[in-house]
Amino acid sequence: MTETIQKIVEEIRTNHSFLLTTHEGPDGDAVGSTLALASLLQKTGKDVVVHYRDPVPDLYGFLPGSEAVLAHIPDRDFDIAFVLDIGEVKRAGEEFCRFGRIGKTINLDHHLACENFGTLNLIDPAAAATGVLVYRIASALGYSFDAETALCLYVSIITDTGSFRYSNANREAFTIAGEMIECGVNAWDVAEQLYENQPRKRLELLARCLPTLEIIKGGLAASVTVTLDMYADTGADAELTDGFVNYPRSIKGVEVAIFFRQIAEDRVKVGFRSKGKVNVAVFSAALGGGGHHNAAGCTVDGAIDAVKARVYALVDDVL
């Protein structure tokens, strides 16, 4: 792994133009790690473009560089493309996958089942977040963290560790977060932005979601559901459902939480979360999805009730 980092450092030093991207529906690690890497590259004199298939969620709009993320890739050549936190390259979207004007691709990820699609692949499931890999590269470059880069990196780590509540919150994650605070990050300001700044529509949507709570398998699993009607009633969108799955997971005795999110009349996104004893990647893999031990997901065709019945049968068999 050290050898791969050194090769990445050499590519950064010897190339000039960089394209950065991440997965659809970007979360805190996706946004924080890409913007941290973009900041690092720009401050070392590189030409950097950041492209996301989907817009930056409003929740992360306070991060430096978020306003410069492009919806479309400029028609030009790039020496290097960094693809971060993606699992499988198709999650970057069709535009990136069709784009051919790239010299080399570097894949940075911490998902266990990540594809080795890059010219260089830095994949470490022991890393708490993809931002940790950016930190390791920055350290190998001898980069001195400024407050802006540190803020993006801190957010990638705090969000992917659930504010250091999840099992991936290891010593390295705490150490890096502490260093970022020393570089100027205000922990309370970040917490306020992430957790004390919710739009009213999110709470209205949550109020409709929580009554859908279902407890199954003798209390070992629980689910909540968001339907198209709930979006219509509240004016909310899918972006505001981030974290809803944590409510059933918080119930005493529940080992597996499931979040059903209707995206069409006959299509449902299903998210799985585990407290650690159950590998929920087994469920998503059986349904054509992906993920890792404690967090996984998939998209299933069918009406909401039919999809729920199918998922419950699978959970019942496995548990």
C-alpha positions as a Python dict, from the first residue, in 0.01 Angstrom:
ca = {
    (1, 'M'): (0, 0, 0),
    (2, 'T'): (289, 236, 75),
    (3, 'E'): (426, 159, -271),
    (4, 'T'): (93, 252, -431),
    (5, 'I'): (83, 580, -240),
    (6, 'Q'): (432, 664, -360),
    (7, 'K'): (327, 593, -719),
    (8, 'I'): (25, 822, -675),
    (9, 'V'): (249, 1093, -533),
    (10, 'E'): (476, 1062, -836),
    (11, 'E'): (176, 1094, -1070),
    (12, 'I'): (68, 1410, -888),
    (13, 'R'): (416, 1560, -907),
    (14, 'T'): (468, 1485, -1277),
    (15, 'N'): (123, 1573, -1414),
    (16, 'H'): (-71, 1897, -1434),
    (17, 'S'): (-440, 1850, -1518),
    (18, 'F'): (-673, 1649, -1295),
    (19, 'L'): (-1040, 1548, -1314),
    (20, 'L'): (-1203, 1438, -986),
    (21, 'T'): (-1534, 1256, -946),
    (22, 'T'): (-1733, 1038, -706),
    (23, 'H'): (-2054, 837, -686),
    (24, 'E'): (-2411, 944, -756),
    (25, 'G'): (-2600, 1087, -460),
    (26, 'P'): (-2274, 1199, -297),
    (27, 'D'): (-2254, 1170, 83),
    (28, 'G'): (-2025, 1346, 328),
    (29, 'D'): (-1723, 1128, 259),
    (30, 'A'): (-1768, 1157, -117),
    (31, 'V'): (-1796, 1535, -107),
    (32, 'G'): (-1540, 1591, 168),
    (33, 'S'): (-1273, 1365, 21),
    (34, 'T'): (-1303, 1497, -335),
    (35, 'L'): (-1303, 1861, -226),
    (36, 'A'): (-1009, 1798, 8),
    (37, 'L'): (-810, 1641, -275),
    (38, 'A'): (-913, 1921, -511),
    (39, 'S'): (-798, 2181, -259),
    (40, 'L'): (-467, 2002, -209),
    (41, 'L'): (-402, 1978, -584),
    (42, 'Q'): (-501, 2339, -654),
    (43, 'K'): (-280, 2469, -376),
    (44, 'T'): (15, 2281, -524),
    (45, 'G'): (-36, 2454, -858),
    (46, 'K'): (-241, 2194, -1043),
    (47, 'D'): (-528, 2247, -1288),
    (48, 'V'): (-829, 2077, -1126),
    (49, 'V'): (-1189, 2011, -1234),
    (50, 'V'): (-1442, 1842, -1002),
    (51, 'H'): (-1744, 1676, -1163),
    (52, 'Y'): (-2038, 1503, -993),
    (53, 'R'): (-2321, 1327, -1169),
    (54, 'D'): (-2560, 1463, -905),
    (55, 'P'): (-2552, 1806, -738),
    (56, 'V'): (-2371, 1866, -411),
    (57, 'P'): (-2634, 1820, -136),
    (58, 'D'): (-2730, 2145, 34),
    (59, 'L'): (-2606, 1994, 361),
    (60, 'Y'): (-2247, 2015, 233),
    (61, 'G'): (-2278, 2347, 57),
    (62, 'F'): (-2070, 2514, 330),
    (63, 'L'): (-1758, 2325, 223),
    (64, 'P'): (-1496, 2527, 33),
    (65, 'G'): (-1501, 2441, -336),
    (66, 'S'): (-1854, 2300, -338),
    (67, 'E'): (-1975, 2589, -552),
    (68, 'A'): (-1725, 2499, -826),
    (69, 'V'): (-1840, 2138, -877),
    (70, 'L'): (-1950, 2089, -1238),
    (71, 'A'): (-2252, 1895, -1362),
    (72, 'H'): (-2079, 1827, -1695),
    (73, 'I'): (-1720, 1745, -1786),
    (74, 'P'): (-1543, 2005, -2002),
    (75, 'D'): (-1449, 1881, -2350),
    (76, 'R'): (-1073, 1876, -2295),
    (77, 'D'): (-790, 1643, -2203),
    (78, 'F'): (-691, 1547, -1849),
    (79, 'D'): (-366, 1384, -1742),
    (80, 'I'): (-522, 1207, -1444),
    (81, 'A'): (-872, 1123, -1323),
    (82, 'F'): (-916, 1056, -952),
    (83, 'V'): (-1227, 850, -877),
    (84, 'L'): (-1313, 851, -506),
    (85, 'D'): (-1536, 644, -276),
    (86, 'I'): (-1717, 478, -562),
    (87, 'G'): (-1727, 99, -516),
    (88, 'E'): (-1789, 40, -885),
    (89, 'V'): (-1705, 283, -1163),
    (90, 'K'): (-2056, 287, -1315),
    (91, 'R'): (-2172, 481, -1007),
    (92, 'A'): (-1986, 784, -1141),
    (93, 'G'): (-2252, 811, -1411),
    (94, 'E'): (-2269, 759, -1784),
    (95, 'E'): (-2100, 1088, -1875),
    (96, 'F'): (-1782, 1002, -1687),
    (97, 'C'): (-1783, 640, -1802),
    (98, 'R'): (-1809, 751, -2167),
    (99, 'F'): (-1549, 1024, -2131),
    (100, 'G'): (-1229, 912, -2300),
    (101, 'R'): (-993, 1208, -2276),
    (102, 'I'): (-807, 1085, -1967),
    (103, 'G'): (-446, 970, -1945),
    (104, 'K'): (-464, 755, -1631),
    (105, 'T'): (-728, 676, -1369),
    (106, 'I'): (-654, 655, -997),
    (107, 'N'): (-909, 478, -779),
    (108, 'L'): (-929, 573, -409),
    (109, 'D'): (-1171, 376, -194),
    (110, 'H'): (-1231, 204, 138),
    (111, 'H'): (-1510, -33, 32),
    (112, 'L'): (-1420, -400, 62),
    (113, 'A'): (-1570, -500, -273),
    (114, 'C'): (-1440, -206, -477),
    (115, 'E'): (-1352, -280, -839),
    (116, 'N'): (-988, -249, -943),
    (117, 'F'): (-1074, -35, -1244),
    (118, 'G'): (-791, 219, -1208),
    (119, 'T'): (-443, 239, -1351),
    (120, 'L'): (-359, 266, -981),
    (121, 'N'): (-594, 138, -711),
    (122, 'L'): (-556, 249, -349),
    (123, 'I'): (-821, 47, -165),
    (124, 'D'): (-810, -4, 210),
    (125, 'P'): (-1121, -138, 388),
    (126, 'A'): (-949, -61, 720),
    (127, 'A'): (-960, 312, 642),
    (128, 'A'): (-1250, 483, 820),
    (129, 'A'): (-1327, 696, 514),
    (130, 'T'): (-1192, 771, 170),
    (131, 'G'): (-1079, 1101, 319),
    (132, 'V'): (-826, 901, 521),
    (133, 'L'): (-663, 789, 195),
    (134, 'V'): (-648, 1153, 81),
    (135, 'Y'): (-477, 1235, 411),
    (136, 'R'): (-217, 960, 356),
    (137, 'I'): (-142, 1090, 7),
    (138, 'A'): (-116, 1447, 135),
    (139, 'S'): (123, 1335, 409),
    (140, 'A'): (340, 1149, 158),
    (141, 'L'): (347, 1467, -53),
    (142, 'G'): (463, 1667, 248),
    (143, 'Y'): (153, 1887, 221),
    (144, 'S'): (91, 2137, 503),
    (145, 'F'): (-281, 2142, 572),
    (146, 'D'): (-458, 2476, 554),
    (147, 'A'): (-796, 2540, 717),
    (148, 'E'): (-998, 2489, 398),
    (149, 'T'): (-847, 2152, 306),
    (150, 'A'): (-866, 2044, 671),
    (151, 'L'): (-1237, 2128, 690),
    (152, 'C'): (-1322, 1911, 390),
    (153, 'L'): (-1115, 1622, 523),
    (154, 'Y'): (-1268, 1652, 871),
    (155, 'V'): (-1620, 1637, 727),
    (156, 'S'): (-1539, 1325, 524),
    (157, 'I'): (-1426, 1147, 841),
    (158, 'I'): (-1691, 1271, 1084),
    (159, 'T'): (-1977, 1182, 849),
    (160, 'D'): (-1853, 835, 750),
    (161, 'T'): (-1787, 740, 1111),
    (162, 'G'): (-2128, 867, 1224),
    (163, 'S'): (-1962, 1133, 1438),
    (164, 'F'): (-1723, 863, 1564),
    (165, 'R'): (-2009, 634, 1671),
    (166, 'Y'): (-1954, 358, 1415),
    (167, 'S'): (-1716, 64, 1441),
    (168, 'N'): (-1489, 212, 1173),
    (169, 'A'): (-1399, 501, 1409),
    (170, 'N'): (-1047, 374, 1469),
    (171, 'R'): (-742, 542, 1616),
    (172, 'E'): (-629, 675, 1279),
    (173, 'A'): (-964, 849, 1227),
    (174, 'F'): (-945, 1021, 1566),
    (175, 'T'): (-582, 1119, 1508),
    (176, 'I'): (-653, 1277, 1171),
    (177, 'A'): (-960, 1458, 1302),
    (178, 'G'): (-755, 1597, 1589),
    (179, 'E'): (-488, 1718, 1351),
    (180, 'M'): (-751, 1887, 1132),
    (181, 'I'): (-882, 2073, 1438),
    (182, 'E'): (-528, 2192, 1506),
    (183, 'C'): (-523, 2321, 1147),
    (184, 'G'): (-820, 2548, 1214),
    (185, 'V'): (-1137, 2336, 1198),
    (186, 'N'): (-1400, 2443, 1453),
    (187, 'A'): (-1573, 2121, 1563),
    (188, 'W'): (-1884, 2300, 1688),
    (189, 'D'): (-1926, 2499, 1366),
    (190, 'V'): (-1913, 2175, 1168),
    (191, 'A'): (-2159, 2003, 1402),
    (192, 'E'): (-2396, 2299, 1375),
    (193, 'Q'): (-2382, 2291, 996),
    (194, 'L'): (-2437, 1914, 978),
    (195, 'Y'): (-2681, 1851, 1262),
    (196, 'E'): (-2840, 2180, 1371),
    (197, 'N'): (-2932, 2321, 1034),
    (198, 'Q'): (-3210, 2100, 899),
    (199, 'P'): (-3467, 2231, 653),
    (200, 'R'): (-3824, 2220, 779),
    (201, 'K'): (-3923, 1988, 493),
    (202, 'R'): (-3691, 1720, 625),
    (203, 'L'): (-3868, 1710, 960),
    (204, 'E'): (-4206, 1706, 789),
    (205, 'L'): (-4094, 1412, 576),
    (206, 'L'): (-3952, 1234, 881),
    (207, 'A'): (-4286, 1283, 1059),
    (208, 'R'): (-4453, 1088, 779),
    (209, 'C'): (-4178, 827, 762),
    (210, 'L'): (-4160, 722, 1127),
    (211, 'P'): (-4519, 589, 1149),
    (212, 'T'): (-4423, 333, 880),
    (213, 'L'): (-4190, 162, 1131),
    (214, 'E'): (-4214, -217, 1110),
    (215, 'I'): (-4043, -459, 1349),
    (216, 'I'): (-3972, -803, 1206),
    (217, 'K'): (-3791, -1122, 1293),
    (218, 'G'): (-3873, -1101, 1661),
    (219, 'G'): (-3717, -757, 1694),
    (220, 'L'): (-3387, -840, 1521),
    (221, 'A'): (-3474, -621, 1221),
    (222, 'A'): (-3678, -308, 1162),
    (223, 'S'): (-3764, -84, 869),
    (224, 'V'): (-3904, 253, 771),
    (225, 'T'): (-4039, 364, 435),
    (226, 'V'): (-4064, 681, 227),
    (227, 'T'): (-4308, 683, -64),
    (228, 'L'): (-4363, 911, -360),
    (229, 'D'): (-4680, 1042, -193),
    (230, 'M'): (-4475, 1156, 107),
    (231, 'Y'): (-4247, 1359, -120),
    (232, 'A'): (-4549, 1516, -286),
    (233, 'D'): (-4714, 1600, 47),
    (234, 'T'): (-4406, 1769, 195),
    (235, 'G'): (-4225, 1908, -109),
    (236, 'A'): (-3913, 1726, 12),
    (237, 'D'): (-3680, 1522, -206),
    (238, 'A'): (-3461, 1213, -169),
    (239, 'E'): (-3163, 1419, -54),
    (240, 'L'): (-3343, 1495, 271),
    (241, 'T'): (-3380, 1128, 365),
    (242, 'D'): (-3014, 1095, 456),
    (243, 'G'): (-2991, 936, 801),
    (244, 'F'): (-3350, 807, 814),
    (245, 'V'): (-3223, 448, 831),
    (246, 'N'): (-3055, 526, 1163),
    (247, 'Y'): (-3392, 553, 1340),
    (248, 'P'): (-3483, 183, 1314),
    (249, 'R'): (-3120, 91, 1377),
    (250, 'S'): (-3131, 282, 1707),
    (251, 'I'): (-3397, 51, 1853),
    (252, 'K'): (-3278, -177, 2132),
    (253, 'G'): (-3233, -531, 2007),
    (254, 'V'): (-3242, -443, 1636),
    (255, 'E'): (-2937, -574, 1449),
    (256, 'V'): (-3046, -492, 1093),
    (257, 'A'): (-3217, -171, 983),
    (258, 'I'): (-3382, -137, 643),
    (259, 'F'): (-3484, 181, 462),
    (260, 'F'): (-3724, 155, 168),
    (261, 'R'): (-3726, 463, -55),
    (262, 'Q'): (-3965, 461, -350),
    (263, 'I'): (-3812, 620, -661),
    (264, 'A'): (-4089, 524, -905),
    (265, 'E'): (-4421, 343, -888),
    (266, 'D'): (-4242, 18, -966),
    (267, 'R'): (-3889, 84, -840),
    (268, 'V'): (-3752, 104, -484),
    (269, 'K'): (-3411, 181, -336),
    (270, 'V'): (-3334, -36, -36),
    (271, 'G'): (-3071, 58, 221),
    (272, 'F'): (-2939, -181, 486),
    (273, 'R'): (-2750, -95, 803),
    (274, 'S'): (-2604, -325, 1068),
    (275, 'K'): (-2491, -272, 1424),
    (276, 'G'): (-2199, -502, 1351),
    (277, 'K'): (-2310, -859, 1413),
    (278, 'V'): (-2474, -908, 1072),
    (279, 'N'): (-2308, -860, 734),
    (280, 'V'): (-2576, -668, 545),
    (281, 'A'): (-2376, -685, 219),
    (282, 'V'): (-2521, -1038, 194),
    (283, 'F'): (-2871, -893, 157),
    (284, 'S'): (-2783, -630, -102),
    (285, 'A'): (-2570, -875, -305),
    (286, 'A'): (-2864, -1117, -323),
    (287, 'L'): (-3070, -832, -470),
    (288, 'G'): (-2809, -716, -720),
    (289, 'G'): (-2659, -439, -508),
    (290, 'G'): (-2336, -377, -322),
    (291, 'G'): (-2179, -228, -12),
    (292, 'H'): (-1991, -356, 288),
    (293, 'H'): (-2046, -525, 622),
    (294, 'N'): (-2231, -249, 806),
    (295, 'A'): (-2383, -51, 519),
    (296, 'A'): (-2515, -172, 185),
    (297, 'G'): (-2786, -98, -66),
    (298, 'C'): (-2959, -194, -388),
    (299, 'T'): (-3237, -96, -625),
    (300, 'V'): (-3525, -341, -670),
    (301, 'D'): (-3795, -337, -936),
    (302, 'G'): (-4153, -379, -818),
    (303, 'A'): (-4431, -210, -626),
    (304, 'I'): (-4340, -102, -275),
    (305, 'D'): (-4536, -378, -99),
    (306, 'A'): (-4394, -649, -324),
    (307, 'V'): (-4039, -526, -272),
    (308, 'K'): (-4087, -518, 105),
    (309, 'A'): (-4221, -872, 105),
    (310, 'R'): (-3923, -990, -99),
    (311, 'V'): (-3672, -820, 129),
    (312, 'Y'): (-3842, -945, 446),
    (313, 'A'): (-3835, -1302, 313),
    (314, 'L'): (-3464, -1269, 243),
    (315, 'V'): (-3393, -1124, 588),
    (316, 'D'): (-3599, -1401, 745),
    (317, 'D'): (-3399, -1669, 563),
    (318, 'V'): (-3058, -1521, 647),
    (319, 'L'): (-3128, -1431, 1011),
}
